[in-house]
Amino acid sequence: MFQTKGPTLWELAQQALSSTEKGYDLLAPKFEHTPFRTPDDLLLQLQPHLGHPKRALDVCCGTGAGVRMLKPISEEVVGIDLSAGMLAEGEALCAESPGGAAVSFQKGDALDMPFDQEFDLAVSFGANGHILPKDEPAFFGSIFRALKPGGKLVLLTGRNPGPLHPFWWAAKGFNAAMHARNALVDPPFVMFYLTMTWPELGASLEREGFTVEAKSGVFSGMYRGALMVVATRPA
């Protein structure tokens, strides 16, 4: 599952016993070599469906895989993340990647971003499990404010597989362990699976004022079951 350049089990344990921010600071130098990084193949399949936004925002951008995907199709791309370590890696990697867009990285809280009607497109990959259900209104509300009228948020998700699927049990077991860890260790580390699945995700987005559409058949291969969710801020 992990590449030879990826983190050791000890390093992962150190991350898990840290706060979410500090944990990703620790993981940042090796994050590109973990299975947590959004795959390039998935992003390249998504890219043709995003148009050519003038200004694009990658929320919880991590080491900038989404930013690098947006560079060839945008005029300007901003990546925002809570982890300074992840942002530093993203800046270094983005400097070597193709695409003519102006790129900047900014440290900030996705629940309260300092943007007001500035972006034509927002994306977020891999952040779903780091947003607690109680924080979804703040998360989606912050993105709604950042988008221009008519701007779009694109997210990737799937349907909850239910208790007949082995992954459902694995995810429930992992989530139970994380809840126990957070009850015993402070500060908490927020990372859970099977969050923001469809159709619950659509309902959450609509409550914040978006109009929402879920598109299937966008992806092929091992990602063919993924849904592309397009949430639009009304014009």
Secondary structure, DSSP 8 states (H G I E B T S, - for coil): ---TTS--HHHHHHHHTS-HHHHHHHHGGGGGGSTTS--HHHHHHHGGGS---SEEEEET-TTTHHHHHHGGG-SEEEEEES-HHHHHHHHHHHHTS----EEEEEE--TTS-S-SS-EEEEEE-S-GGGS-GGGHHHHHHHHHHHEEEEEEEEEEE-B---TTSHHHHHHHHHHHHHHHHHHHSSS-----SS-S-BTHHHHHHHHTT-EEEEE-SS--GGGTT-EEEEEE---
